Amino acid sequence: MHTILGAGGPTANALTRELTNTNQKIRLVSRKPISTSNPNISWVKADLLNETELFAAAEGSKVIYLCAGLVYDAKVWQEQWPIIIQNVINLTKRTGARLIFFDNVYMYGLVNGPMTEDTPYHPCSLKGEVRAKVAEQLMNESKAGKINVTIARAADFYGAESMNSFFDMMLLDKFAKKNSAQWIGNPNTLHSFTYIEDAGKALFLLGQTPDSGNQIWHLPTAAPLKGKAFIEMAAKIYETKPQYSTINKLMLRLVGLFKKVVAGTVEMYYQYDHDYHFDSTKFEKAFNFKPTAYYDGILKLSKTMYKKQN
């Protein structure tokens, strides 16, 4: 059985769609109910902070995917991630299942050049410090032979139905409505974005490939482009003018006084005023996987999730 912890989020949903195409049993675990008519899919309520609930929900798992997302607040992360990770480690030991942890790149901090699986951890944010500790704890358990864990990292994503991506919310959704777009940080710097569908397919492939365990993988992501290039590309697809405004750190801080989610973005601003180059060569070569081109991804979204409006 394949169990998804933190089901219902964009990445978990993309992974679920991939698993649904097989004849495998899928267990969705979350606090909020998820309805399904597929006989191979079941939902169980559990709080990942509650070890007893977690153990009961994931009993019989062969592969466990941890795709949970917490409130975008450093204090919440500091308090809750250590508990969740320890509970999941205990669960992995109890079930003997493979663990695949969907991760981000915050632990790397500001990197001069491409981020690869071998990039050392130098976090420059509180959230980055939390993610570095989580990753180190998981890999230490792996090196000690106590669990089989795969860490799967993605860049900032796009193509999510939740509107949690600034690329979706401030660029695609704006151009779909013929409004001026917004861009966080310096539009002359490079940035990488992982297409959610690619992330789902990649997690699926890792789950089907036991030999991929006990290591870190960067999920397939197209080569970075400058912010201006993304803006011009999206404007062309949406047949609108490439008009946009930029959001600097001070503006984020001011908006953050009223919106906690935005406040959580301030310490991550370094990602938007410096080059952010995510390299997924290792995965692409190992799985012969070509990431979706940005043009193709945006074009599809312009016909589906963020349709052009007249």
LOPA-866214 format. One line per 5 residues: their letters; for each residue x, y, z of N, C-alpha, C. Coordinates in nm, 2 decimals. Layout:
A = X,Y,Z,X,Y,Z,X,Y,Z | ...;
//
This chain:
MHTIL = 0.08,-0.12,0.00,0.00,0.00,0.00,0.09,0.13,0.00 | 0.05,0.22,-0.08,0.12,0.35,-0.09,0.04,0.45,0.00 | 0.10,0.51,0.10,0.04,0.60,0.19,0.09,0.74,0.17 | 0.00,0.84,0.16,0.04,0.98,0.14,0.01,1.06,0.27 | 0.11,1.10,0.34,0.08,1.18,0.46,0.08,1.33,0.42;
GAGGP = -0.02,1.40,0.46,-0.04,1.53,0.42,-0.11,1.54,0.29 | -0.21,1.45,0.27,-0.28,1.44,0.14,-0.37,1.56,0.13 | -0.40,1.60,0.00,-0.49,1.71,-0.03,-0.41,1.83,-0.08 | -0.28,1.84,-0.06,-0.21,1.95,-0.11,-0.17,1.93,-0.26 | -0.12,2.04,-0.32,-0.09,2.03,-0.47,0.00,1.91,-0.51;
TANAL = 0.11,1.89,-0.44,0.20,1.79,-0.48,0.14,1.65,-0.45 | 0.08,1.64,-0.33,0.01,1.51,-0.29,-0.10,1.48,-0.40 | -0.17,1.58,-0.44,-0.27,1.55,-0.54,-0.22,1.50,-0.67 | -0.10,1.57,-0.71,-0.04,1.52,-0.84,0.01,1.38,-0.83 | 0.07,1.35,-0.71,0.12,1.21,-0.69,0.00,1.11,-0.69;
TRELT = -0.11,1.15,-0.63,-0.23,1.06,-0.62,-0.28,1.03,-0.76 | -0.28,1.13,-0.85,-0.32,1.11,-0.99,-0.23,1.01,-1.06 | -0.10,1.01,-1.03,-0.01,0.92,-1.09,-0.03,0.78,-1.04 | -0.05,0.77,-0.91,-0.07,0.63,-0.85,-0.21,0.57,-0.89 | -0.30,0.66,-0.92,-0.44,0.61,-0.96,-0.43,0.54,-1.09;
NTNQK = -0.33,0.57,-1.17,-0.32,0.50,-1.30,-0.27,0.36,-1.29 | -0.23,0.32,-1.17,-0.19,0.18,-1.14,-0.30,0.11,-1.07 | -0.27,-0.02,-1.04,-0.37,-0.09,-0.97,-0.33,-0.11,-0.82 | -0.26,-0.01,-0.77,-0.21,-0.02,-0.63,-0.31,0.04,-0.53 | -0.31,-0.01,-0.41,-0.39,0.05,-0.30,-0.32,0.18,-0.25;
IRLVS = -0.41,0.28,-0.24,-0.36,0.41,-0.20,-0.43,0.46,-0.07 | -0.36,0.50,0.03,-0.41,0.55,0.15,-0.38,0.70,0.17 | -0.48,0.78,0.17,-0.47,0.93,0.19,-0.48,0.96,0.34 | -0.39,1.03,0.40,-0.39,1.06,0.54,-0.39,1.21,0.55 | -0.49,1.27,0.62,-0.49,1.41,0.64,-0.59,1.44,0.75;
RKPIS = -0.59,1.57,0.80,-0.69,1.61,0.90,-0.82,1.64,0.84 | -0.82,1.69,0.72,-0.94,1.73,0.65,-0.99,1.61,0.56 | -1.12,1.59,0.55,-1.17,1.47,0.47,-1.14,1.49,0.32 | -1.12,1.38,0.25,-1.10,1.38,0.11,-1.19,1.27,0.05 | -1.28,1.31,-0.03,-1.38,1.22,-0.09,-1.32,1.15,-0.21;
TSNPN = -1.35,1.03,-0.23,-1.31,0.96,-0.35,-1.41,0.84,-0.38 | -1.42,0.81,-0.51,-1.51,0.70,-0.55,-1.43,0.59,-0.60 | -1.30,0.60,-0.60,-1.21,0.50,-0.65,-1.19,0.39,-0.54 | -1.22,0.27,-0.57,-1.22,0.16,-0.47,-1.07,0.13,-0.42 | -0.97,0.18,-0.50,-0.83,0.15,-0.46,-0.78,0.26,-0.36;
ISWVK = -0.87,0.37,-0.34,-0.82,0.48,-0.26,-0.91,0.49,-0.14 | -0.84,0.50,-0.02,-0.91,0.52,0.10,-0.86,0.64,0.18 | -0.94,0.71,0.26,-0.89,0.82,0.33,-0.91,0.79,0.48 | -0.80,0.83,0.56,-0.81,0.81,0.70,-0.77,0.95,0.77 | -0.84,0.99,0.87,-0.81,1.11,0.94,-0.70,1.09,1.04;
ADLLN = -0.60,1.17,1.04,-0.49,1.16,1.14,-0.42,1.29,1.14 | -0.37,1.33,1.26,-0.29,1.45,1.29,-0.15,1.39,1.30 | -0.06,1.45,1.21,0.08,1.40,1.21,0.15,1.43,1.34 | 0.10,1.51,1.42,0.16,1.54,1.55,0.12,1.44,1.66 | 0.02,1.35,1.62,-0.03,1.25,1.71,0.02,1.12,1.66;
ETELF = 0.12,1.06,1.73,0.18,0.94,1.69,0.08,0.82,1.69 | -0.01,0.81,1.78,-0.11,0.71,1.79,-0.20,0.71,1.67 | -0.25,0.83,1.63,-0.33,0.84,1.51,-0.26,0.81,1.39 | -0.13,0.85,1.38,-0.05,0.83,1.26,-0.02,0.68,1.24 | 0.01,0.61,1.35,0.04,0.46,1.34,-0.08,0.39,1.29;
AAAEG = -0.20,0.43,1.35,-0.33,0.36,1.31,-0.36,0.38,1.16 | -0.33,0.51,1.11,-0.37,0.55,0.98,-0.28,0.48,0.87 | -0.15,0.46,0.91,-0.06,0.41,0.81,-0.02,0.26,0.82 | -0.10,0.19,0.90,-0.07,0.05,0.92,-0.07,-0.03,0.79 | 0.02,-0.11,0.76,0.03,-0.19,0.64,0.09,-0.12,0.52;
SKVIY = 0.15,0.00,0.54,0.22,0.07,0.43,0.35,0.01,0.39 | 0.37,0.01,0.25,0.49,-0.04,0.19,0.58,0.08,0.15 | 0.51,0.19,0.10,0.58,0.31,0.07,0.50,0.43,0.13 | 0.57,0.51,0.20,0.51,0.63,0.27,0.57,0.76,0.21 | 0.48,0.84,0.16,0.52,0.97,0.11,0.48,1.08,0.21;
LCAGL = 0.58,1.16,0.25,0.55,1.27,0.34,0.55,1.40,0.26 | 0.42,1.45,0.24,0.40,1.57,0.15,0.34,1.68,0.23 | 0.35,1.67,0.36,0.28,1.77,0.45,0.34,1.91,0.43 | 0.25,2.01,0.45,0.28,2.15,0.45,0.23,2.21,0.57 | 0.31,2.29,0.64,0.27,2.36,0.76,0.24,2.50,0.73;
VYDAK = 0.17,2.57,0.82,0.15,2.71,0.81,0.28,2.78,0.79 | 0.28,2.88,0.70,0.41,2.94,0.66,0.46,3.04,0.77 | 0.50,2.98,0.88,0.54,3.06,1.00,0.66,2.99,1.06 | 0.77,3.06,1.08,0.89,3.00,1.13,0.87,2.94,1.27 | 0.79,3.01,1.36,0.77,2.95,1.49,0.70,2.82,1.49;
VWQEQ = 0.59,2.81,1.40,0.52,2.69,1.39,0.61,2.58,1.34 | 0.70,2.61,1.24,0.79,2.52,1.19,0.88,2.47,1.30 | 0.94,2.56,1.38,1.03,2.52,1.48,0.96,2.43,1.59 | 0.84,2.45,1.61,0.77,2.37,1.71,0.72,2.24,1.66 | 0.67,2.24,1.53,0.60,2.12,1.49,0.68,2.02,1.40;
WPIII = 0.77,2.07,1.32,0.85,1.98,1.23,0.93,1.88,1.31 | 0.99,1.91,1.42,1.07,1.81,1.49,0.98,1.70,1.54 | 0.86,1.73,1.58,0.76,1.63,1.63,0.71,1.54,1.52 | 0.68,1.60,1.41,0.63,1.53,1.29,0.74,1.43,1.24 | 0.86,1.48,1.22,0.96,1.40,1.17,0.99,1.28,1.26;
QNVIN = 1.00,1.30,1.39,1.02,1.19,1.48,0.91,1.09,1.48 | 0.79,1.14,1.47,0.67,1.05,1.46,0.68,0.96,1.33 | 0.72,1.03,1.22,0.73,0.96,1.09,0.85,0.86,1.09 | 0.96,0.90,1.15,1.07,0.81,1.16,1.03,0.68,1.24 | 0.96,0.70,1.35,0.91,0.59,1.43,0.81,0.50,1.35;
LTKRT = 0.73,0.57,1.27,0.63,0.50,1.19,0.71,0.41,1.08 | 0.81,0.47,1.02,0.89,0.40,0.92,0.96,0.27,0.98 | 1.01,0.29,1.10,1.07,0.18,1.17,0.97,0.07,1.20 | 0.85,0.11,1.24,0.74,0.02,1.28,0.69,-0.06,1.17 | 0.67,0.01,1.05,0.61,-0.06,0.93,0.72,-0.12,0.84;
GARLI = 0.84,-0.08,0.85,0.95,-0.12,0.76,0.93,-0.07,0.62 | 0.84,0.03,0.61,0.81,0.09,0.48,0.93,0.18,0.43 | 0.93,0.20,0.30,1.02,0.31,0.25,0.96,0.44,0.27 | 1.04,0.54,0.30,0.99,0.68,0.32,1.04,0.77,0.22 | 0.95,0.84,0.15,0.99,0.95,0.05,0.94,1.08,0.11;
FFDNV = 1.04,1.17,0.13,1.01,1.30,0.19,1.02,1.41,0.09 | 0.91,1.48,0.07,0.90,1.58,-0.03,0.95,1.71,0.04 | 1.07,1.76,-0.01,1.14,1.87,0.06,1.15,1.99,-0.03 | 1.20,2.10,0.03,1.23,2.22,-0.05,1.39,2.25,-0.05 | 1.43,2.37,-0.08,1.57,2.40,-0.09,1.62,2.50,0.02;
YMYGL = 1.53,2.53,0.12,1.57,2.63,0.21,1.70,2.61,0.29 | 1.73,2.48,0.31,1.85,2.44,0.39,1.98,2.49,0.32 | 1.98,2.51,0.19,2.10,2.55,0.11,2.13,2.69,0.14 | 2.03,2.77,0.17,2.06,2.92,0.19,2.09,2.98,0.05 | 2.17,3.09,0.06,2.20,3.16,-0.06,2.32,3.09,-0.13;
VNGPM = 2.30,3.04,-0.25,2.40,2.96,-0.33,2.44,3.04,-0.45 | 2.57,3.05,-0.47,2.63,3.11,-0.58,2.66,3.00,-0.69 | 2.56,2.99,-0.78,2.57,2.88,-0.88,2.46,2.79,-0.86 | 2.46,2.68,-0.94,2.35,2.58,-0.93,2.34,2.51,-0.80 | 2.22,2.48,-0.76,2.20,2.40,-0.64,2.19,2.25,-0.69;
TEDTP = 2.27,2.17,-0.63,2.27,2.02,-0.66,2.25,1.94,-0.54 | 2.23,1.81,-0.55,2.21,1.73,-0.43,2.33,1.73,-0.34 | 2.45,1.77,-0.39,2.57,1.78,-0.31,2.60,1.92,-0.25 | 2.51,2.01,-0.27,2.53,2.15,-0.22,2.52,2.14,-0.07 | 2.62,2.20,0.00,2.62,2.20,0.15,2.51,2.28,0.21;
YHPCS = 2.47,2.25,0.33,2.37,2.33,0.40,2.43,2.45,0.47 | 2.38,2.57,0.42,2.42,2.69,0.49,2.29,2.78,0.50 | 2.19,2.74,0.58,2.07,2.81,0.58,2.09,2.96,0.63 | 2.01,3.05,0.57,2.02,3.19,0.62,1.88,3.24,0.66 | 1.80,3.14,0.70,1.66,3.18,0.75,1.63,3.08,0.86;
LKGEV = 1.53,3.12,0.94,1.49,3.03,1.05,1.42,2.90,0.99 | 1.34,2.92,0.88,1.28,2.80,0.82,1.38,2.71,0.75 | 1.49,2.77,0.70,1.60,2.70,0.64,1.67,2.61,0.75 | 1.69,2.67,0.87,1.75,2.60,0.98,1.67,2.47,1.02 | 1.54,2.49,1.02,1.45,2.38,1.05,1.46,2.27,0.95;
RAKVA = 1.46,2.31,0.82,1.47,2.21,0.71,1.60,2.14,0.71 | 1.71,2.21,0.74,1.84,2.15,0.75,1.85,2.04,0.86 | 1.79,2.07,0.97,1.79,1.97,1.09,1.71,1.85,1.05 | 1.59,1.87,0.98,1.51,1.76,0.94,1.58,1.67,0.85 | 1.64,1.73,0.75,1.72,1.65,0.64,1.83,1.57,0.71;
EQLMN = 1.91,1.64,0.80,2.02,1.57,0.86,1.97,1.46,0.95 | 1.86,1.48,1.02,1.81,1.37,1.11,1.77,1.25,1.02 | 1.70,1.27,0.91,1.66,1.16,0.83,1.77,1.09,0.77 | 1.87,1.16,0.72,1.99,1.09,0.65,2.08,1.02,0.75 | 2.08,1.08,0.88,2.16,1.01,0.98,2.09,0.87,1.01;
ESKAG = 1.96,0.87,1.02,1.89,0.74,1.04,1.91,0.65,0.93 | 1.92,0.70,0.81,1.94,0.62,0.69,2.08,0.56,0.69 | 2.18,0.65,0.72,2.32,0.60,0.72,2.34,0.50,0.83 | 2.27,0.50,0.94,2.28,0.41,1.04,2.20,0.28,1.01 | 2.14,0.28,0.89,2.07,0.15,0.85,1.94,0.13,0.92;
KINVT = 1.88,0.24,0.99,1.76,0.22,1.07,1.63,0.24,0.98 | 1.64,0.32,0.88,1.53,0.34,0.79,1.58,0.36,0.65 | 1.48,0.34,0.55,1.51,0.36,0.41,1.44,0.48,0.37 | 1.51,0.59,0.35,1.45,0.72,0.32,1.51,0.78,0.19 | 1.42,0.84,0.12,1.45,0.92,0.00,1.41,1.06,0.02;
IARAA = 1.50,1.16,0.00,1.46,1.30,0.01,1.45,1.35,-0.13 | 1.33,1.40,-0.16,1.30,1.45,-0.30,1.27,1.60,-0.29 | 1.36,1.68,-0.35,1.35,1.82,-0.34,1.30,1.89,-0.47 | 1.23,1.99,-0.45,1.18,2.07,-0.57,1.21,2.22,-0.55 | 1.21,2.29,-0.66,1.22,2.43,-0.65,1.09,2.49,-0.62;
DFYGA = 1.08,2.63,-0.62,0.95,2.69,-0.61,0.86,2.63,-0.72 | 0.73,2.60,-0.69,0.65,2.53,-0.79,0.55,2.62,-0.86 | 0.49,2.57,-0.97,0.38,2.64,-1.04,0.29,2.54,-1.09 | 0.16,2.58,-1.12,0.06,2.49,-1.17,-0.02,2.42,-1.06 | -0.03,2.49,-0.94,-0.10,2.43,-0.83,-0.24,2.49,-0.82;
ESMNS = -0.34,2.41,-0.79,-0.48,2.45,-0.78,-0.50,2.54,-0.65 | -0.40,2.53,-0.56,-0.42,2.60,-0.43,-0.39,2.75,-0.43 | -0.33,2.80,-0.54,-0.28,2.94,-0.55,-0.18,2.97,-0.44 | -0.10,2.87,-0.40,0.01,2.89,-0.30,0.14,2.94,-0.37 | 0.14,2.93,-0.50,0.26,2.97,-0.57,0.25,3.11,-0.62;
FFDMM = 0.36,3.19,-0.59,0.35,3.33,-0.64,0.35,3.34,-0.79 | 0.41,3.24,-0.86,0.41,3.24,-1.00,0.27,3.23,-1.05 | 0.19,3.14,-0.99,0.05,3.12,-1.03,-0.03,3.24,-1.00 | -0.02,3.29,-0.87,-0.10,3.39,-0.82,-0.08,3.53,-0.88 | 0.05,3.57,-0.89,0.09,3.70,-0.93,0.12,3.72,-1.07;
LLDKF = 0.14,3.61,-1.15,0.17,3.62,-1.29,0.06,3.56,-1.37 | 0.04,3.43,-1.36,-0.06,3.36,-1.45,-0.20,3.41,-1.43 | -0.24,3.41,-1.30,-0.38,3.45,-1.27,-0.41,3.59,-1.31 | -0.31,3.68,-1.29,-0.32,3.82,-1.33,-0.33,3.84,-1.48 | -0.25,3.77,-1.56,-0.25,3.78,-1.70,-0.38,3.72,-1.76;
AKKNS = -0.43,3.61,-1.69,-0.55,3.55,-1.74,-0.67,3.64,-1.73 | -0.66,3.73,-1.63,-0.77,3.83,-1.61,-0.73,3.97,-1.68 | -0.63,3.97,-1.76,-0.58,4.09,-1.84,-0.54,4.20,-1.74 | -0.49,4.16,-1.63,-0.44,4.26,-1.53,-0.29,4.26,-1.54 | -0.23,4.37,-1.48,-0.09,4.38,-1.47,-0.03,4.27,-1.37;
AQWIG = 0.08,4.21,-1.41,0.14,4.11,-1.32,0.22,4.17,-1.21 | 0.26,4.09,-1.12,0.36,4.13,-1.01,0.47,4.03,-1.01 | 0.59,4.08,-0.97,0.70,3.99,-0.95,0.78,4.02,-0.82 | 0.81,3.92,-0.75,0.88,3.94,-0.62,1.03,3.95,-0.65 | 1.09,4.06,-0.60,1.24,4.07,-0.62,1.28,4.13,-0.75;
NPNTL = 1.40,4.09,-0.79,1.47,4.14,-0.91,1.43,4.06,-1.03 | 1.36,4.12,-1.13,1.32,4.04,-1.25,1.44,4.02,-1.34 | 1.56,4.07,-1.31,1.67,4.04,-1.40,1.76,3.93,-1.34 | 1.71,3.86,-1.24,1.79,3.74,-1.19,1.72,3.62,-1.24 | 1.80,3.51,-1.24,1.75,3.38,-1.28,1.66,3.31,-1.17;
HSFTY = 1.56,3.24,-1.21,1.48,3.16,-1.12,1.43,3.03,-1.18 | 1.43,2.93,-1.10,1.38,2.80,-1.14,1.24,2.77,-1.08 | 1.16,2.71,-1.15,1.02,2.67,-1.10,1.00,2.52,-1.15 | 0.95,2.44,-1.05,0.92,2.30,-1.08,0.77,2.29,-1.11 | 0.74,2.23,-1.22,0.60,2.21,-1.26,0.54,2.10,-1.17;
IEDAG = 0.42,2.13,-1.11,0.36,2.04,-1.02,0.34,1.90,-1.08 | 0.30,1.89,-1.20,0.28,1.76,-1.27,0.41,1.68,-1.28 | 0.52,1.75,-1.30,0.65,1.68,-1.31,0.68,1.63,-1.17 | 0.66,1.71,-1.07,0.69,1.67,-0.93,0.61,1.54,-0.89 | 0.48,1.54,-0.93,0.40,1.42,-0.90,0.45,1.29,-0.97;
KALFL = 0.49,1.31,-1.10,0.54,1.20,-1.18,0.67,1.15,-1.12 | 0.75,1.24,-1.08,0.89,1.21,-1.02,0.87,1.13,-0.89 | 0.78,1.18,-0.80,0.76,1.11,-0.68,0.71,0.97,-0.70 | 0.62,0.96,-0.80,0.57,0.83,-0.84,0.69,0.73,-0.88 | 0.78,0.78,-0.97,0.89,0.70,-1.02,0.98,0.66,-0.90;
LGQTP = 1.00,0.75,-0.81,1.09,0.72,-0.69,1.02,0.61,-0.61 | 0.89,0.62,-0.60,0.82,0.52,-0.52,0.82,0.38,-0.58 | 0.83,0.38,-0.71,0.83,0.25,-0.79,0.97,0.20,-0.81 | 1.07,0.27,-0.76,1.21,0.23,-0.78,1.29,0.22,-0.65 | 1.29,0.10,-0.59,1.35,0.07,-0.46,1.50,0.12,-0.46;
DSGNQ = 1.57,0.11,-0.57,1.71,0.14,-0.57,1.74,0.29,-0.55 | 1.63,0.37,-0.56,1.65,0.52,-0.55,1.65,0.56,-0.40 | 1.64,0.46,-0.31,1.63,0.49,-0.17,1.76,0.54,-0.11 | 1.75,0.59,0.01,1.87,0.63,0.09,1.96,0.73,0.02 | 1.90,0.83,-0.05,1.97,0.94,-0.11,1.88,1.05,-0.14;
IWHLP = 1.94,1.16,-0.19,1.87,1.29,-0.22,1.85,1.30,-0.37 | 1.74,1.34,-0.41,1.71,1.37,-0.55,1.65,1.51,-0.57 | 1.69,1.58,-0.67,1.63,1.70,-0.71,1.53,1.66,-0.82 | 1.40,1.70,-0.80,1.30,1.66,-0.89,1.31,1.74,-1.02 | 1.27,1.68,-1.14,1.29,1.74,-1.27,1.24,1.88,-1.28;
TAAPL = 1.32,1.97,-1.32,1.29,2.11,-1.33,1.37,2.17,-1.45 | 1.29,2.25,-1.53,1.36,2.31,-1.65,1.46,2.41,-1.60 | 1.56,2.44,-1.69,1.66,2.53,-1.67,1.61,2.67,-1.63 | 1.67,2.75,-1.54,1.61,2.87,-1.50,1.61,2.98,-1.61 | 1.52,3.07,-1.59,1.51,3.19,-1.68,1.51,3.32,-1.59;
KGKAF = 1.53,3.43,-1.66,1.52,3.55,-1.58,1.37,3.59,-1.56 | 1.34,3.66,-1.46,1.20,3.70,-1.43,1.13,3.76,-1.55 | 1.21,3.85,-1.62,1.15,3.92,-1.73,1.11,3.83,-1.84 | 1.19,3.72,-1.86,1.17,3.62,-1.96,1.04,3.55,-1.93 | 1.02,3.52,-1.81,0.89,3.45,-1.77,0.77,3.54,-1.79;
IEMAA = 0.79,3.67,-1.76,0.68,3.76,-1.78,0.64,3.78,-1.92 | 0.75,3.79,-2.01,0.72,3.81,-2.15,0.66,3.68,-2.21 | 0.71,3.57,-2.17,0.66,3.44,-2.22,0.51,3.43,-2.19 | 0.48,3.45,-2.06,0.34,3.44,-2.01,0.25,3.54,-2.08 | 0.30,3.66,-2.10,0.22,3.76,-2.17,0.18,3.72,-2.31;
KIYET = 0.28,3.67,-2.38,0.26,3.62,-2.52,0.16,3.51,-2.52 | 0.16,3.42,-2.43,0.07,3.31,-2.43,-0.07,3.36,-2.40 | -0.08,3.45,-2.31,-0.21,3.51,-2.27,-0.26,3.62,-2.36 | -0.18,3.65,-2.46,-0.21,3.76,-2.55,-0.25,3.89,-2.49 | -0.15,3.93,-2.40,-0.17,4.05,-2.33,-0.04,4.12,-2.32;
KPQYS = -0.04,4.25,-2.27,0.09,4.32,-2.26,0.17,4.28,-2.14 | 0.30,4.27,-2.15,0.38,4.22,-2.04,0.41,4.33,-1.94 | 0.30,4.38,-1.89,0.30,4.49,-1.78,0.31,4.42,-1.65 | 0.40,4.48,-1.56,0.42,4.42,-1.43,0.48,4.53,-1.34 | 0.46,4.50,-1.21,0.53,4.58,-1.11,0.61,4.49,-1.02;
TINKL = 0.71,4.54,-0.95,0.79,4.45,-0.86,0.76,4.48,-0.72 | 0.78,4.37,-0.64,0.76,4.38,-0.49,0.89,4.37,-0.42 | 0.93,4.47,-0.35,1.06,4.46,-0.28,1.04,4.42,-0.14 | 1.15,4.40,-0.07,1.15,4.35,0.07,1.07,4.44,0.16 | 1.08,4.57,0.15,1.01,4.66,0.24,0.86,4.64,0.22;
MLRLV = 0.82,4.63,0.09,0.67,4.61,0.06,0.62,4.48,0.12 | 0.70,4.38,0.11,0.66,4.25,0.18,0.65,4.26,0.33 | 0.74,4.34,0.39,0.74,4.35,0.53,0.62,4.43,0.57 | 0.58,4.53,0.50,0.46,4.61,0.53,0.33,4.53,0.52 | 0.32,4.46,0.41,0.20,4.37,0.39,0.20,4.27,0.49;
GLFKK = 0.32,4.22,0.53,0.32,4.11,0.63,0.27,4.15,0.77 | 0.26,4.29,0.79,0.20,4.33,0.92,0.05,4.29,0.93 | -0.01,4.27,0.81,-0.15,4.24,0.81,-0.18,4.09,0.76 | -0.08,4.04,0.69,-0.10,3.90,0.64,0.02,3.82,0.68 | 0.00,3.72,0.77,0.10,3.64,0.83,0.18,3.56,0.73;
VVAGT = 0.10,3.51,0.62,0.17,3.43,0.52,0.27,3.51,0.45 | 0.24,3.64,0.42,0.33,3.72,0.35,0.45,3.75,0.44 | 0.42,3.77,0.57,0.53,3.80,0.67,0.63,3.69,0.67 | 0.59,3.56,0.65,0.68,3.45,0.64,0.77,3.45,0.52 | 0.73,3.53,0.42,0.81,3.53,0.30,0.93,3.63,0.31;
VEMYY = 0.93,3.72,0.41,1.03,3.82,0.42,1.17,3.76,0.43 | 1.18,3.66,0.52,1.32,3.61,0.55,1.37,3.52,0.43 | 1.28,3.49,0.33,1.32,3.42,0.22,1.35,3.51,0.10 | 1.35,3.64,0.12,1.36,3.73,0.01,1.49,3.72,-0.07 | 1.59,3.66,0.00,1.72,3.64,-0.07,1.70,3.55,-0.20;
QYDHD = 1.60,3.47,-0.20,1.58,3.38,-0.31,1.53,3.46,-0.44 | 1.48,3.58,-0.41,1.42,3.66,-0.52,1.51,3.78,-0.57 | 1.61,3.81,-0.50,1.70,3.92,-0.55,1.84,3.87,-0.58 | 1.85,3.73,-0.58,1.97,3.67,-0.63,1.93,3.56,-0.73 | 2.03,3.51,-0.81,2.00,3.39,-0.89,1.96,3.27,-0.81;
YHFDS = 1.86,3.20,-0.86,1.81,3.08,-0.79,1.81,2.97,-0.90 | 1.91,2.90,-0.90,1.94,2.80,-1.01,1.93,2.66,-0.95 | 1.82,2.59,-0.97,1.80,2.45,-0.92,1.83,2.35,-1.03 | 1.92,2.26,-1.00,1.97,2.16,-1.10,1.92,2.02,-1.07 | 1.86,1.96,-1.17,1.80,1.83,-1.16,1.86,1.73,-1.25;
TKFEK = 1.98,1.75,-1.29,2.05,1.67,-1.39,2.05,1.52,-1.34 | 2.08,1.50,-1.21,2.09,1.36,-1.16,1.96,1.28,-1.19 | 1.85,1.34,-1.16,1.72,1.27,-1.18,1.69,1.25,-1.33 | 1.72,1.36,-1.41,1.69,1.35,-1.55,1.77,1.24,-1.62 | 1.89,1.22,-1.58,1.97,1.12,-1.64,1.93,0.98,-1.59;
AFNFK = 1.91,0.97,-1.46,1.88,0.84,-1.40,1.75,0.78,-1.45 | 1.65,0.87,-1.47,1.51,0.82,-1.51,1.48,0.86,-1.66 | 1.58,0.91,-1.73,1.56,0.95,-1.87,1.43,1.04,-1.88 | 1.43,1.14,-1.79,1.31,1.23,-1.78,1.34,1.37,-1.82 | 1.26,1.42,-1.92,1.28,1.56,-1.96,1.17,1.65,-1.90;
PTAYY = 1.22,1.75,-1.82,1.12,1.84,-1.75,1.03,1.91,-1.85 | 0.91,1.94,-1.81,0.82,2.02,-1.90,0.88,2.16,-1.92 | 0.88,2.20,-2.05,0.93,2.33,-2.08,0.84,2.43,-2.02 | 0.89,2.55,-1.98,0.80,2.65,-1.92,0.69,2.69,-2.02 | 0.73,2.71,-2.14,0.62,2.75,-2.24,0.51,2.65,-2.24;
DGILK = 0.54,2.52,-2.25,0.44,2.42,-2.25,0.36,2.41,-2.13 | 0.42,2.43,-2.01,0.35,2.43,-1.89,0.25,2.54,-1.88 | 0.30,2.66,-1.91,0.21,2.78,-1.90,0.10,2.77,-2.00 | 0.13,2.72,-2.12,0.03,2.71,-2.23,-0.08,2.62,-2.18 | -0.05,2.50,-2.12,-0.15,2.41,-2.07,-0.23,2.48,-1.96;
LSKTM = -0.17,2.55,-1.87,-0.24,2.62,-1.76,-0.33,2.73,-1.81 | -0.29,2.79,-1.93,-0.38,2.89,-1.98,-0.51,2.83,-2.04 | -0.51,2.70,-2.06,-0.63,2.64,-2.12,-0.70,2.56,-2.01 | -0.65,2.55,-1.89,-0.71,2.47,-1.79,-0.73,2.55,-1.66 | -0.63,2.55,-1.57,-0.64,2.60,-1.44,-0.65,2.76,-1.44;
YKKQN = -0.58,2.82,-1.53,-0.58,2.97,-1.53,-0.62,3.01,-1.67 | -0.74,2.99,-1.71,-0.79,3.01,-1.85,-0.79,3.16,-1.88 | -0.76,3.18,-2.01,-0.77,3.32,-2.05,-0.91,3.37,-2.05 | -0.93,3.49,-2.00,-1.06,3.55,-1.99,-1.07,3.67,-2.09 | -1.18,3.68,-2.16,-1.20,3.78,-2.26,-1.24,3.91,-2.20;
//
